[in-house]
Amino acid sequence: MYYHRGTSTLPEVGKNNGTHMVTPTLALKHVRKYFGAVHALEDASLELFAGEIHALVGENGAGKSTLVKILAGLHQKDAGEMLFENFETTFTSPKDSIDSGIAVIYQEPTLFPDLTIAENIYMERQPRRSFNRIDYEEMNSSVSSIFASLGVALDPRQVSIGLSIAEQQLVEIAKALTLNAKVVVMDEPTAALSAKEVERLFHIAKTLKAQGVAILFISHRLEEVFRLCDRVTVMRDGRFVMSDLTENVSEETLVRAMVGRDVDLSERSEQRSVHEVVLEVERLSEEGVFNDISFSVRAGEVVALSGLVGSGRSEVVGAIFGIRRYDYGSVKVNSTQLKKGSPARAMEAGIALVPEDRRQQGLVMEMAISRNIALASLASLKRFGVLSSKAEKNFSKDWALKLRLKYSKLTSPVSTLSGGNQQKVVLAKWLSRSPKVLIVDEPTRGIDIGTKVEVHRLIFELARTGVAVLVVSSELPEVLALSDRILVMREGSLVGEFERSQATEEKIIALATTTKAVA
């Protein structure tokens, strides 16, 4: 259980509301956390106030996830103080954290798929009737009332399997309300959401704020921070860097605090020389998913496939790479038609795919960093049919250096890396094959500003060397910054194309959502 070690009213804790000091609901002061020789948190401080949405930002590896796990009771701090409602507190288990009024909503919630929504919300807390029987009527009615207050149309009796990420997050938010949570932590909640789902989440966050809940909002999307949050704290290398009202800081100030240097956020791909057509997609169709998709990508060109989540973008690139079997059409590389449904043939032809879900589709999480980097090139590292561990090590070390990978040991599991560095490992795995066509699906989802700039730089460099690059991205600023041409999909169809000089966010959104383009 969590324990209190007396009252603490430290004079530096709190904020002045104009008449008196307001005590934070939750405060961390100079918290440290070590994992062996790794200092995950060196000097972390944070204050969360009732009725306020507080952003926590920083690069991957800054210590944000470790801090959240301390709040959730998954880790215990090694030094420093945690004050909850003015009492010094330590959570020794997730149950302690939940019982005290802290709810953590993760980027990818984990629900029991075979249970109903209501059963997941009331897990181990089900209302009871006589003879200790579960009162399903009361449980479902309670959840229905909560969903109604949030403006959510979900059936509490629906089995949880098949729920989207957005719907799973709504279930976790409803759970937080049944717990009467005083602090709600939202860890990268918008990373996998569509624009409409993001707006709904923002509305719910503001509703919780109005009810007096303290909200910690973690995001790499700075535009969301400025739209939603009242206050922002920056961490770097496990340390507190700065905290201020969002109205008092600029995007440039936050980025400089996060990465410790000036970063050019306005970088845009220069005009490049493009050459012969490398990738040709002709009338590609998968019944009920996408229809009559035709386009080409030239050597040295970056083409973006844009559109709303669910428009069929990822399915199209999956078909091109051979992990989906399409019904009609063809895919050609250098005028040679590929066998459909064969990733091996696509790889032989020179296609590389960096998938949207790097953890599930791009990496073997418990395998060593070095092996993950070398995984697509093992055949070239073998001598007389035997894999040389020395060759694998040198190969991986070389690519880790090229992509500026941050790691402790190459023999460590890739799961120990931050999200941005995991993305670099996936890129290294495919770039080591010297592809003719690089397909990158959501290249910077869930990674920090500094790493995002590095990934963009890498894509620019590949295009300069003559690689044909196809990018799928939900972030319109990224689409506009990277691309020479932009293809727009809507409901499984290709509905328009823009040259870079013609494209604007408004035009792309208009085509992605309606039949008319903005003039």
N, C-alpha and C positions, 0 to 999 in steps of 0.2 A: 504494500500500500504506500501511498505518498505520505510524507511526513512534514510537519511544521517544526521549525526550530526557533519559535518565538517571533515577535512582531518586529518588522524593520520599517522605519519611516526615514530612509536616507534622504537628506535634504536635496541631493542632486537628482532624485527620481521624481518624475512628474512633469506637468506643464502648467503654465499660468494661463487661466482662462480670462484674465482681466481683473478678477476680484480675489481669487485664491488659487492655491496649487491644487491641481487635480491629480489624484493618484492613478497610475495606470492599472488596468485589470491584470496585465502580465508584464513583467520586466525581467530581462536577462542582463546581468552585469558582469563583464569581463570573464565570460564563460570560456573554458578550455576543454578540448576533447582530443585525446591522442589514440591512435591505433598503431601500437608499436612505435616505430620511429617516425610515422607520418603524423603531422600536426594538422588535423582536420579543422579544428577551431583553436585559434591562438588567443584571440581577444574579442569575443563576440558580445555585442550589447544591442538591446532592442527594447522598445517600449510600445505596448499596444493599449489603446484607450477605448473605452466603451463608446459605441456610436461613431466609430472612425474606421475607414478602410486604409490600411497601411501597406504599402508596397515594399517588398524586399527584393532587391536586384543585385546582380553580380555575375561575373563570368562563371562558366562551369568550373567546378573545383574551388569556388570561393568559400564553400562551407554551408551553403543554404540548406542542402538536403540533410546534412548532419544536424543542423540547428532544428529543423523540423522534426527529426527523429527523436531529439531530446524532448521537445514539446509533447511528442506522441508517446513517450515512455519506452521507446524502442532502444534508446541509448541513455546512459546516465553521464552527466558532466563529470570531468575530472577535477575541475576547479571553477571558482566563480560563484555567482549567486543567481538563483531563479526565485522571483517573488510573484506569487499568485494571490491577488486580492490583498496585497500588503503583507503576506506571510511568506517567509522563506520556505521553499518547497522543493522536493525532489520526487519525480515519478519513477518508480522502480518497475513499472509494467504499463502496457497500453491501457489496461483496465483502470489503473490509478488516474491516468490522464483523462479518460472518458468520464469517470465518476466525478472528477473535479469540474467538468464543464468545458473540456477542450475537444473539438471535433476536427479531424484532419481529412480533407477531401483531396485525394491524390489525382494526378494527371490521368492515370488508368486505374480506376477503382476495381476492386476485386470482390465480386458478389458471388454467392452460391448460386450457380446457374439453374439448378433444379428446384429452387425454392421460389415462392412468389415474391413480388416486390414487398408486400407487407411483412412477410416472414423474414426477409433480409433486414428490413428496417428495425424490427422488434426482436432480432436474434438474441436469445437468452433473457429477454425482458417481456415475453408475451403476457398479455393480460389473462387472468385465469377465472374460470367459473367454478362451480361446485365440483367436488371430486378432483380438483386440480386440473381440469380440462382447459385447453386453450380456448379463449373467447375470440373466435375468428371474426364474429360480427363486430365486436367492439374494435378489434385491431384494424379491420378493413375500413371501418367508419372513420377512425382516427386518421388514418393515412389519407383517405379521401378528403377530409377537411383540410389537411395540411397542403395537399396538392391544389385544392381550390384556392387557398390563400396565396399560393405562389403563381396561380394562373397556369397550372400544368395539367394537361389532359392525359393522365396515365391511370390505368386500372390497377388498383392495389392487388387484385387477384391474378394478375398476369404473371406467368412464369418468367424469371429474369433472363433466361437464355435468349439470345438474339437482341437484347437491348443495345442501342448504340452507346458510344462513350458518353455523349451528352445526356442520354436518359439515365445511365448509370450514375453520373454525377448528381443528377436531380434526386435520385434515390438516396445518395449519401447526404445531400443537403436536407432532405426530409428527415433522415435519421438524426441529424444534428438538432433539428427543431424538436423532435420527440425527446431528446436528451436535455432540452433547455440549455443548449450550449451557450457559454458566455464568450468563448473565443472560437472562431472558425478559421481554420487554415486552409487556403486554396492553393495547392501546389501545381503550377502550370496548368490551370484548369481549361484554358482556351486553345491549347496546342492542337487538339484534334477536332475542333468544332468549326462548323460553318459560320458565316457572318450572322445569319439569323439566330443560330444557337448562342453565339457570343452575346448578342443583344439581350436574349432572354436571361442568360447568366448574370449580366450586368444589372438587369432589373431586379433579380432576386437578391444580389449582393446589396443593392441599395435598400431593398425592403428589410433585410437583416440589420443593416446599419441603422435604419429608422427605429428598429425595435431595441436598439441599445447594445447590439452584439459588436464585439471587437473583431475585426476581420484582418487577417494577414494574407495578402495577395502576392503570390510569387509569379513573376512573368519575365520573359526575355523581350516581350513586345513593349517598347517604351511608349508607343502611342496609346496603349491600353492603360498604362500607369498614369499618364496625364489625363486621360478621359475619366477614369474611375476613382482614383485614389486621392486621399486627403494629404497623406504624408508618405515619404519615401526614405528608406534606409539602404545604404550601399555597403556591401561587403566585398573585400578583396583579400585573397590568400588567407582566409580564415579569420580576418580581422574586421572590426567595425571601421568604416572610413568616414561616413558622414550620414546625417539625418536631418531632414528639413521638410517644411510644407512643400507640396509639389508646385504650388503657385510661386514659390520663391526660387525655383531652379529651372534650368533649361535642359534640353536633351543633350546638348554638347557637354554641359557640366556633369551630368550623370555618367555619360560615356567615359569622360576623362577620369572620373572617380573610380569607375569599374575596372578600367584597363590600365590605369596609371600612366596614360600618355594620350596625346591628341590622336583621334581617329577621323579620317575623312569619310563621313557618312554619305557624301554626295557622289561617291565614285560611280561612274557610268561607263559601260563598255565603249571603247573607242571604235571608230569605223575600221573594220578589218577587211582584208582581201579574202574573198571567198572563191572557191574553185569548183571542181566538178561535183556533181551530185553523188553522195555516198550512200545515203539511206533513202529508199523510195517505199512509201506505203500507198498501196492502191486499193481502194474500195473495201477496206477491211471492215468486216461485220461479224458481230456475235449476237445472235438473236436475243432480243430483250435487254441487251447491255449497251452496245454501240452499233452504229450503222453507217456504212458508206464513208469511211474515213480515208481521205487521200491527202498526202502531203509529202514533201521531200526536205532533206537537210543536206546542205553542202559542206564540203571540207572547209574548216575555219569559221563556220557559222554557228551561232547559238540561237536555237529556236525554242520558244517557250510554249508549252501547252497549258493554257489558262482556262478558268471556269470554276464554278462552285464545286464544293465537295459533293460527290455523288453524280457529277456530270459525265463520268466515264473515263476521265484522264488516266488514272492508274491502271484501269483495265486495258486500255489501249496499249500502254507501254509494256504491260505484262504479256499481251499477245505478241507484240513485236519481239520480245525476248524469248518467247516460247513457253512461258509458264502458264499461259492460258491458250486453249485451243479455240481459235476463231472458226466461223462457219464458211466465210467467203473472203475473197480478196487475196492479196499477196504482200510479202515483205521482201525487198531486195537490198542487198549490200553490194555496191559496185556492180550493179546490173545482174548479179547472180541471185536467183530466187532461193529463199530459205525454206527448209522443211518446217511446216507449222507444228507447234507443240513440242519443239526440241530445243531446250536451252543449250545443249551441247553443240548443236549446229550453229546456233547464234553466236556462241563464244568463239567457235572456230572461224566464223566469218568476221570476227573483230568487234562484236557488240559487247558492251559491259553495262550492267544495270546496278545502280545504287538504289535499293528499294526504299519505300516510304517508311516501313517499320524495320529499323536497323536491328533491333533486339531480336525480333522473331524471324526475320527473313535475311538479314545481312551478316549476322555474327553467330558464333557458337559461344555462348556467354561464359561457360566454365572452362573453355579452352584458352590456352596461353595467348597473349597478345601476338607473339611471334608467329604462332601457327595460324592464327586468324589472318594475319597479313599475307602469309605465304600460301593460304589455302587454295587459291585459284591458279597457283603457279607451281604446284608440287611436282608435276611431271618434269618440268625443266630443271628442277633442283636434284633430281635423282641421278645417281651414277650406277650403271649396270643394274638398274631396277631397285636400288637401295637409296632411301632418302638420307642425305648427309645432314646431320644436325648442325654441323659447322656452317654449311652452305645456307641452311635455313636461317640461322642466327644472323649471319652477315647480311643476307638478303633483307631480312626484317629490319635490322638496325639501319641499313641504308635508307629504306623507305620511311622509317620513323624520323630520321634526320631530315629528309626532304620535306616532309609534311609538318615538321615542328611538333611532333607528338610529345605530350607531357605524360611521363610514366615513371614508375619506380624501378620495376624490372620487367624485361620483355617476357620473362617466364611467368609473370603474374597473370591470373585470369583476366580476360578483357572486361569482365563485369566490374573490375575495380576502377576502371577509367570513368571520367566524367562523360556526359552525353556528347559533348563536342569532340572529345578525343576518340570516342567510339566511332563517330562519324568519319573521322580521319582514317581510322583503321579500315573501315569499309572502302573508302576511297583508295587507300593504298593497295588493298587487295586487288582492285580492278585496274588501277592505273599501272600496276606492275606488269600487266599483260599488253601494254601499249595498244589500247583499243583504237579502232578507226571511228567507232561511234560510241559515245558515252551518254547513257540515259541516267539522269539524276532526278529521282522522285522526292520532292520536298527536301532539298539539299540542306536547309538550315533550320528545320523544325526542331524546336527545343534546345537550340544551342545559343551561346551568348554572342554579344555584339562583336567582341574581338575575334572569336573563331569564325563568325559569319563573314567578316571582312576577309579572313584568310581563305575561306572556301570560295568566295567570289573571285579572289585573286587567282586561285588555282584554276578555276573555270576559264578565266580570261587567258591564262597562260596556255592551257590546253588548246583553246581555239586558235591562238597565235601559231601553234605548232601544226595546225591543220586537222585537228580532231573535229569531227562533226558532233555537236553537243545538243541534246534534247533535254530540256528542263521542264519538270512539272512543279508548279509552286502555287500555293494559295495566297502568298503575300504579294500584292500588286506592286509595292515599291521594289521588291526583289525582281519581279518580272520585268519591270521597266528598266531597272539598272543593268540587268544581265543580257537582255535579248537583242538580236538583230531583227527578228520577226516574232510576232506573237499570234498564235492560233487560239481561237476561243471556242470552247465546247459548251453545249447546253443540252441536257437530257439525252446524252449519247450521240449527239450529232455535232459535226464541225460547222459552226454557224458564221464564222468570219475570220479575217486575217488582217493584221496591221503591220506595216513597216514601223520600225522603232520611232522614226521621226513623226509619224502620224498618231501614235498611241498616247492615250491618257487613261488614268484610272477610271474616269467617268465613262469613257467610250467602252472600255473592256467590261465594266460592270453592266452597262446597258445591254450589250450583246449577250452576256452570260445569263441575264435574267429576263430579257424581253426580246421581241422580234425586231425591235428598232434600235439602231445605233444613234448615239449622240453626235450631232453635227460638229 
